[in-house]
Amino acid sequence: MNLDEHGLIYVSAMKFIFLRIRLLVAAISLLQYGSLVANEQAMIEKNISKVKIPRIVGEYVNIYRPNGDVFPGPSMGELVACQRYEEWVPNDHCFVKDPSGRWHAFGITHPRTDLKQVHLGECLSFHALAPQGSLKETLKVGAWKDLPKVLPPSERPGERMEFYAPYTIRRDGLYLMIYGPAPIRYAVSKDLLTWTPKGTLENVPPGRDPNVLFYDGTYFLIVCGKDEVNGVTSLDFQHWKPHGSILTMRPGVDPESPTLIRFNGTFYLFVCAWERSLMRDVKNLQERYQHITYVYQSDNPLKFDLHRQLTIINAHAPEIIQDEQGDWYISSVEWPCRGVSLARLVWE
């Protein structure tokens, strides 16, 4: 065998080796691509499976309808201080349990007024008490009873008179009630009966209808602006970090009564809408208090998008509550009737 023949054999062998290497690399790349596609598909399926859509099942139960009471004042418009009014209207509200496990509700209230002044006299909170038992056991018409109202202007010297949309949490053995409108303020109580105002929450943006989610060691506080929901966070409930808008509504819609919750590995934002186009020819209070609630989903509690709207629910100023057995409920006021009503909420 001459030198040329040896060269040809060597070149052929090298071509064969290179071909095998290319085939091996292609096979590895194909396996890696297949694995990547499978992983991406698994992530998509995981994300789809964790996004559940809330839906009301059954009928609302009207658990609380306020009794007549004396308006503490001060006098304003058609309302006279120290005069008794038989019909009172609740609005934005919250739920909290006392140490014995008994449920309480707090919220805006005022004597019924003319439709042109539906917010007149909203300067104190109703306090409703459930009968003993689990939340499910208290779902009976009229079962929640009036207790004396809390935090009228006379008990909040130096504050603006209006008292909007309280939200109550428990921290370090005390109950904290956060309320608006701007500036966002708070009061504390040991027993849910007597409350002491503590001033404003610094760095919380101007707004109304506060709501709080405590998740992973952080307080997420959201408030409504004119056309957006804004968020701030805190580790200690004293020092707050603003995060700007977490949701901007479409033109002509103002947000009301937002609720932020964590469920099934993601976040949901419930926002009651006040649509200006629906205010023409309003004939009654139910039409004035619109009961359109949008539900949005996001993996980031500080960033929601209108394109991630999941559903629309019939509820005004809703709160989302999980009971002792892990079941979910949604509340509504003035819809479908006067007072506070609760309905079962399922996730599908």
C-alpha positions as CSV (number, residue, x, y, z in Angstrom):
1,M,0.0,0.0,0.0
2,N,1.5,3.3,-1.1
3,L,1.4,6.6,0.7
4,D,-1.6,7.9,-1.4
5,E,-3.7,4.9,-0.4
6,H,-2.8,5.5,3.3
7,G,-4.0,9.1,2.9
8,L,-7.3,8.1,1.4
9,I,-8.0,5.6,4.2
10,Y,-7.2,8.3,6.8
11,V,-9.4,10.9,5.2
12,S,-12.3,8.4,4.9
13,A,-11.9,7.4,8.5
14,M,-11.9,11.0,9.7
15,K,-15.1,11.7,7.6
16,F,-16.8,8.7,9.1
17,I,-15.8,9.9,12.7
18,F,-17.0,13.5,12.0
19,L,-20.3,12.1,10.5
20,R,-20.8,10.1,13.7
21,I,-20.1,13.1,15.9
22,R,-22.6,15.2,13.9
23,L,-25.2,12.5,14.2
24,L,-24.6,12.2,17.9
25,V,-24.7,16.0,18.4
26,A,-28.0,16.1,16.4
27,A,-29.4,13.4,18.5
28,I,-28.5,15.1,21.8
29,S,-29.9,18.4,20.5
30,L,-33.1,16.7,19.5
31,L,-33.4,15.2,23.0
32,Q,-32.7,18.5,24.6
33,Y,-35.3,20.2,22.4
34,G,-37.8,17.5,23.2
35,S,-37.1,18.0,26.9
36,L,-37.4,21.7,26.6
37,V,-40.7,21.5,24.7
38,A,-41.9,19.0,27.3
39,N,-40.9,21.3,30.2
40,E,-42.5,24.3,28.5
41,Q,-45.7,22.3,28.0
42,A,-45.6,21.1,31.6
43,M,-45.3,24.8,32.7
44,I,-48.2,25.8,30.5
45,E,-50.3,23.0,31.9
46,K,-49.3,23.9,35.4
47,N,-50.2,27.6,34.9
48,I,-53.5,26.7,33.3
49,S,-54.3,24.2,36.1
50,K,-53.6,26.8,38.9
51,V,-55.8,29.5,37.4
52,K,-59.3,28.8,38.6
53,I,-62.4,30.9,37.8
54,P,-64.6,31.8,40.8
55,R,-68.4,31.3,40.5
56,I,-71.3,31.9,42.8
57,V,-73.4,28.8,43.6
58,G,-76.8,29.0,45.1
59,E,-78.5,32.2,46.4
60,Y,-77.3,35.0,48.5
61,V,-78.4,34.8,52.2
62,N,-79.3,38.2,53.7
63,I,-77.4,37.7,57.0
64,Y,-77.6,41.3,58.3
65,R,-80.1,44.1,57.9
66,P,-79.5,47.1,60.2
67,N,-82.1,48.2,62.8
68,G,-83.2,51.8,63.2
69,D,-80.9,54.0,65.2
70,V,-80.1,57.5,66.3
71,F,-77.8,59.4,64.0
72,P,-75.0,60.8,66.2
73,G,-74.2,63.8,63.9
74,P,-73.1,66.3,63.2
75,S,-76.1,67.6,61.3
76,M,-75.6,67.7,57.5
77,G,-78.0,68.2,54.6
78,E,-81.2,66.4,55.3
79,L,-79.7,64.5,58.3
80,V,-80.2,65.9,61.8
81,A,-78.0,65.0,64.7
82,C,-79.5,63.0,67.6
83,Q,-82.6,62.2,65.4
84,R,-83.7,58.5,65.0
85,Y,-83.8,57.1,61.5
86,E,-85.5,53.7,60.9
87,E,-83.8,52.8,57.6
88,W,-80.0,52.6,57.5
89,V,-77.9,51.6,54.5
90,P,-74.6,49.6,54.9
91,N,-71.9,49.8,52.2
92,D,-68.2,48.7,52.0
93,H,-67.5,46.3,54.9
94,C,-65.2,43.6,56.2
95,F,-65.3,40.5,58.3
96,V,-63.1,39.4,61.2
97,K,-63.2,36.7,64.0
98,D,-62.7,37.4,67.7
99,P,-60.5,35.1,69.9
100,S,-63.5,32.9,70.6
101,G,-64.0,32.2,66.9
102,R,-67.1,34.4,66.6
103,W,-67.6,36.4,63.4
104,H,-68.0,40.2,63.3
105,A,-68.7,42.6,60.4
106,F,-67.8,46.3,60.2
107,G,-68.6,48.7,57.5
108,I,-69.9,52.1,56.2
109,T,-73.4,53.0,57.2
110,H,-75.7,56.0,57.3
111,P,-79.4,56.7,57.3
112,R,-81.0,56.4,53.9
113,T,-81.0,59.7,52.0
114,D,-82.0,61.2,48.7
115,L,-80.4,59.5,45.7
116,K,-78.5,62.7,44.9
117,Q,-76.8,62.4,48.3
118,V,-76.2,58.7,48.8
119,H,-73.0,59.2,50.7
120,L,-74.3,61.8,53.0
121,G,-73.7,60.8,56.7
122,E,-71.1,58.1,55.9
123,C,-69.1,59.0,59.0
124,L,-69.2,55.9,61.3
125,S,-69.2,52.1,61.1
126,F,-71.9,49.6,61.8
127,H,-70.9,46.6,63.9
128,A,-72.7,43.3,63.3
129,L,-72.2,40.2,65.4
130,A,-72.9,36.6,64.2
131,P,-74.4,33.9,66.4
132,Q,-72.0,31.4,67.8
133,G,-70.8,28.8,65.3
134,S,-68.8,28.5,62.1
135,L,-69.4,30.9,59.3
136,K,-71.5,28.2,57.5
137,E,-73.7,27.8,60.6
138,T,-74.4,31.6,60.7
139,L,-75.8,31.8,57.2
140,K,-79.4,32.4,58.1
141,V,-81.6,35.4,57.2
142,G,-81.2,38.1,59.8
143,A,-79.0,36.0,62.0
144,W,-76.3,38.7,62.5
145,K,-77.4,41.4,65.0
146,D,-76.6,45.0,65.5
147,L,-74.1,46.1,68.1
148,P,-73.4,49.8,68.9
149,K,-71.8,51.6,66.0
150,V,-68.1,52.6,66.2
151,L,-65.8,55.5,65.4
152,P,-68.2,58.4,64.8
153,P,-66.6,61.8,64.3
154,S,-66.8,62.6,68.0
155,E,-64.4,59.6,68.7
156,R,-62.0,60.7,66.0
157,P,-61.0,64.3,66.9
158,G,-58.7,66.0,64.4
159,E,-59.6,63.6,61.6
160,R,-61.8,64.3,58.5
161,M,-65.4,63.4,59.2
162,E,-65.9,60.8,56.5
163,F,-65.3,57.1,57.4
164,Y,-65.1,54.8,54.4
165,A,-64.6,51.1,53.8
166,P,-62.9,49.8,56.9
167,Y,-60.7,46.7,56.7
168,T,-59.7,44.8,59.9
169,I,-56.8,42.5,60.6
170,R,-55.2,41.2,63.8
171,R,-51.6,41.8,64.6
172,D,-49.6,41.3,67.9
173,G,-52.7,40.8,69.9
174,L,-54.5,43.9,68.7
175,Y,-57.1,44.4,66.0
176,L,-56.2,47.1,63.4
177,M,-59.0,48.8,61.4
178,I,-57.7,50.6,58.3
179,Y,-60.1,53.1,56.7
180,G,-60.4,56.0,54.3
181,P,-60.9,58.2,52.5
182,A,-57.5,59.9,52.1
183,P,-55.5,60.1,54.1
184,I,-55.7,56.4,54.9
185,R,-55.9,56.0,58.7
186,Y,-56.2,53.3,61.3
187,A,-57.5,52.6,64.7
188,V,-56.7,49.8,67.2
189,S,-58.8,47.6,69.6
190,K,-58.3,44.8,72.0
191,D,-61.9,43.5,71.9
192,L,-63.5,44.8,68.7
193,L,-65.8,47.0,70.8
194,T,-63.7,50.0,71.8
195,W,-61.4,51.6,69.2
196,T,-58.6,54.2,69.5
197,P,-57.6,56.2,66.4
198,K,-53.8,56.1,65.7
199,G,-53.5,58.5,62.8
200,T,-52.4,58.0,59.2
201,L,-50.3,55.3,57.5
202,E,-47.3,57.1,56.1
203,N,-46.4,56.7,52.3
204,V,-49.8,55.2,51.5
205,P,-51.1,57.0,48.4
206,P,-54.3,59.1,48.5
207,G,-57.3,57.0,47.9
208,R,-60.2,55.0,49.5
209,D,-61.5,51.5,50.1
210,P,-58.3,49.9,51.6
211,N,-57.8,46.2,51.6
212,V,-54.9,44.1,53.1
213,L,-53.4,40.8,52.2
214,F,-50.8,39.3,54.5
215,Y,-48.6,36.8,52.5
216,D,-45.2,35.4,53.0
217,G,-44.3,37.8,55.8
218,T,-45.4,40.9,53.9
219,Y,-48.5,43.2,54.2
220,F,-49.9,44.1,50.7
221,L,-52.2,47.2,51.1
222,I,-54.2,48.3,48.1
223,V,-56.4,51.4,47.7
224,C,-58.5,52.9,45.0
225,G,-57.6,56.0,43.1
226,K,-59.9,57.6,40.5
227,D,-59.2,55.1,37.7
228,E,-56.6,52.8,39.2
229,V,-55.8,50.5,42.1
230,N,-52.5,51.4,43.9
231,G,-50.4,49.1,46.1
232,V,-47.9,49.5,49.0
233,T,-46.1,46.9,51.0
234,S,-44.7,46.7,54.5
235,L,-43.0,44.1,56.8
236,D,-44.0,45.8,60.0
237,F,-47.2,47.7,59.2
238,Q,-45.4,51.0,60.0
239,H,-43.0,51.5,57.1
240,W,-44.7,51.4,53.8
241,K,-43.1,51.2,50.3
242,P,-45.3,52.5,47.4
243,H,-45.4,50.5,44.2
244,G,-47.7,52.7,42.1
245,S,-50.6,51.4,40.1
246,I,-51.3,47.6,40.2
247,L,-54.3,47.9,37.8
248,T,-55.5,50.7,35.6
249,M,-59.2,50.5,34.6
250,R,-60.5,51.2,31.2
251,P,-61.8,54.7,30.4
252,G,-65.1,55.6,32.1
253,V,-64.7,53.1,34.9
254,D,-63.7,53.8,38.4
255,P,-62.6,51.0,40.8
256,E,-64.3,50.4,44.1
257,S,-63.9,48.0,47.0
258,P,-60.9,45.9,45.8
259,T,-60.1,42.6,47.4
260,L,-56.7,40.9,46.9
261,I,-56.4,37.2,47.8
262,R,-54.0,34.3,47.3
263,F,-55.4,31.1,46.1
264,N,-54.0,27.9,44.5
265,G,-50.6,29.3,44.0
266,T,-51.5,32.6,42.3
267,F,-53.2,35.9,43.1
268,Y,-56.7,37.2,42.4
269,L,-58.0,40.8,42.4
270,F,-61.7,41.4,42.8
271,V,-62.7,45.0,41.8
272,C,-66.2,46.4,42.0
273,A,-66.7,48.8,39.1
274,W,-68.5,52.2,39.0
275,E,-69.3,52.8,35.4
276,R,-70.2,56.3,34.6
277,S,-72.2,55.4,31.5
278,L,-74.7,53.4,33.7
279,M,-75.5,56.5,35.8
280,R,-78.0,57.9,33.4
281,D,-81.6,57.7,34.5
282,V,-80.8,56.0,37.8
283,K,-84.2,55.3,39.6
284,N,-83.2,53.5,42.8
285,L,-80.4,52.8,45.2
286,Q,-79.5,49.3,43.7
287,E,-78.9,51.0,40.4
288,R,-76.9,53.7,42.1
289,Y,-74.8,51.1,44.0
290,Q,-73.6,49.1,41.0
291,H,-73.1,45.4,41.5
292,I,-70.6,44.7,38.7
293,T,-67.4,43.0,40.1
294,Y,-64.5,42.1,37.8
295,V,-62.0,39.4,38.7
296,Y,-58.4,39.5,37.5
297,Q,-55.5,37.0,37.9
298,S,-51.8,37.5,38.2
299,D,-48.7,35.7,39.6
300,N,-47.5,39.1,40.8
301,P,-49.7,40.7,43.5
302,L,-48.4,44.1,42.4
303,K,-49.2,43.9,38.7
304,F,-52.5,43.0,37.2
305,D,-53.7,43.4,33.6
306,L,-57.1,44.0,32.1
307,H,-56.4,41.3,29.6
308,R,-56.3,38.8,32.5
309,Q,-59.9,39.3,33.4
310,L,-61.4,36.0,34.3
311,T,-65.1,36.7,34.9
312,I,-67.7,39.2,36.1
313,I,-69.7,38.5,39.3
314,N,-72.9,40.1,40.6
315,A,-71.8,41.7,43.9
316,H,-71.5,45.2,45.3
317,A,-68.5,46.1,47.5
318,P,-67.7,42.3,47.9
319,E,-65.4,40.7,50.4
320,I,-64.0,37.2,49.8
321,I,-63.9,35.0,52.9
322,Q,-62.6,31.6,53.6
323,D,-64.4,29.7,56.4
324,E,-63.2,27.2,59.0
325,Q,-63.6,24.3,56.7
326,G,-61.7,25.9,53.8
327,D,-64.8,26.8,51.8
328,W,-65.1,30.2,50.2
329,Y,-67.8,32.9,50.3
330,I,-68.5,36.2,48.7
331,S,-70.4,39.1,50.3
332,S,-72.5,41.9,48.8
333,V,-74.4,44.9,50.1
334,E,-77.6,46.4,48.6
335,W,-77.5,43.6,46.1
336,P,-79.7,41.6,46.0
337,C,-81.3,43.3,49.0
338,R,-80.7,45.8,51.8
339,G,-77.9,44.9,54.2
340,V,-75.1,42.4,54.0
341,S,-75.6,39.1,52.1
342,L,-73.3,36.1,51.7
343,A,-73.2,33.4,49.0
344,R,-71.0,30.4,48.4
345,L,-68.1,30.8,46.0
346,V,-66.5,27.9,44.2
347,W,-63.4,27.8,42.0
348,E,-63.6,25.9,38.7
